[in-house]
Amino acid sequence: MVRKKKKEPEQQGNEELFLALALLEKEKGIPVDFMLDKIKKAIATACKNNYGNEEVEIEVDPGKGKFEVFLQKQVVEEVEFPEREIRLDAARAISPLAEVGGTVGIKLDTKQFGRVAAQTARNIIRQGIRDSERGQMMQEFQSKHQELVSGLVERVDPRTGAFSLRIGKAEAVLPKNEQVGQENVKEGDYIKVYVVDVKETEKGPKAIISRTHPDLVKRMFETEVPEIYDGTVEIKAVSREAGSRTKLAVQSHNPDVDAVGACIGARGARVNEIVEELGGEKIDIVEYSEDPQTFIAAALSPATVLSVEVAEDGARACRVTVPDSQLSLAIGNKGQNARLAARLTGWKIDIKPESGFYGEE
């Protein structure tokens, strides 16, 4: 019977280290080489603290479970600094070819590092893991900057109403003021959010996410409407009051494609998908025009506009006339329709009825 040679405790410990690093790479996505580099730096620091010498050479072979540390000392005739120097005769006992002025490596038993050295190494390794995770999270967020992403709701804070979302491997918080109306969202739901910005903070990378940002609707239409995605139809402007109403100005670059129709979809399928995702938020889609009068008239949809008079002094201001019966519709509830139209066009809009009499309005 052939007996297997019993492994030395040091070799067994090394194998456990490499297995742990491999597991770390698999679960956290942190490369083994990155962690080995951190461990080498940790050992150099430990040697400096324990031996007053940070000149170390580390030989690593994960396949063979080899992890050896050699403290480098300079060969001299007379030793003045025992931490960094070694006499020629002692050096020759380690390496017969040693010469004065050269260096030799003294193999260290890793147990000799002691408790303090081991703790130093552990702390640096932990820091290395944190740094790597922060770097990966920053990379993850930056790749999604100004994009529409789907996040898993992991927690709803009962006090603040904020949602904690899992986005890929990263986490982000959606505050109450960035949510749409009174959304009925539960833990385990997936919701779409817009990554407004990415910041590096003391606590690590932070993604500023929103469901109220106008570009959220813009990105939703890009996802839902192939003509927008391929550039046939362009979204020229968006104005939004989240949870209530959005106005979208679109333009077609192909005379055979109706921009508004493409966004609405067959029997309203495309726009309804977005309205549903936004909890019933109303969406007005209007045709963009380079002519301000035409664009302003369209922006006040669903109201009918009789005329648009542009200010003669060159200011971006105009007076719009609508039928008396359309005045309330043009202005909208609490002025919302007129306000959104003004934001969409970038013009100040003054609305007056055809008769000139405002009545109760």
C-alpha angles and dihedrals in degrees: 000000000000113000119211114239110253113244119243113247090241093053090047090051090050092051089051089051092052091046090051091050091049089051090049090053092049098045102033100025091236110147117241090228090055091052093045089054089053091048091051090052090048091052092048089053091047091050091050091052095044104033103020088239126099095178099113134154117207123198115199130184112164091186093061095033087244119158114157129169123204122191108216118224130179117240112237139165093235124022116231099158108036091186091065105018138066132190117250095244092052090046092051089055087061098037119013090205094057115132134188109271093028129096135241130198118233110205112233126211102231088221087067091070088080130202096303094050092047091049091049090051092047092050093050091047091050090049089049090054091049092048091049093048090049090049092049092047091050090050091048092051095043091053087057097042111140090000134121111249136178116233133191113232103231097170140008111206105227092204103046099019090230119149122227106212133195109217109182104306093334133084130223137174124231107204121215093251091058094053125097113251117293099339117187097221123161134191109276094034122123117226133179118240136176118234101224098177144346121223135183109227135175089261092050137269115342127197116210102216131183145180093189099059114112090229090063088070090043092054091046091057090047088055096043101040116059091195090062093045093052093044099248089117121036128203103224100180143356130198120181146180099192117236092013117051143344130192119204125190114204135180131196121223091195118067089212093058122077105216097202093044092050090054094046094047130199108330089349093296097142099045092041090057089058094042089054093049089052094050098255099317109167116242125199114196114197137178114256118226134186086220106086094210093053092044094048091049090051092045091060090061132166085041120080114240122209099188144350118210114195118213111261095219092071094251115140091250133113144177117231123200120206133175111273090246091056098050096096091045093049093049094040132200107329088349094298099136093050091044094052092045090052091050092046094052100031089232131121105239125203112190123203133174121248093246092051090233115113095192111185090348 
